[in-house]
Amino acid sequence: MRRQLVILFLSVSFVAGPTVLAAQQQQGSTKQVYNRPDARPGGVLSPAVRVGDLLFLSGVMGTKEGGGLAEGGIEGQTRQALENVKASLALAGASLSDVAKCTVFLTDAANFQAMNKVYREFFPTEPPARSTVAVAALVLPGSLLEIECTALAPRR
């Protein structure tokens, strides 16, 4: 008997609304979009979207509140990106301990060890599953990494 491995890729895109929390009925399931109170109406992404028991976070970079990249190279940007992940989780009432999977995009694979050092500070025990991918560039010039996560949504 021959076994087959089936890989399902789910590509989902969400558009931000002007409210902090918007619930929409879609074919019997509820999608909740979480935005910051100061989010611009008509934005192109939401920091966090809940579908069922899962929370999907948009990718974040090492950008500081008010704009600009964190100082300190890969370590500073990693630290700031993970602080941004924490802030997105908090919008939905979740925390780093709820994170099940992260994907890290690095513009230079040579930064892997330095990124990993800071990443361990945020996930010291029972870290989430993770993929790390080297990419040619990110949309924000000077950005050295982007991190996106999927988490278990807190019970309602």
RANORUR-V751668 format. One record per helix or strand of 2 or more residues. SS is the DSSP state (a for helix, b for strand). FROM is the first residue (numbers start at 1). TO is the last residue. Records with the same first field share a line. If there is no record, write none. Layout:
# RANORUR-V751668
SS=FROM-TO + FROM-TO
This chain:
# RANORUR-V751668
b=21-26 + 29-34 + 48-51 + 54-57 + 99-106 + 129-134 + 145-152
a=73-91 + 96-98 + 109-122
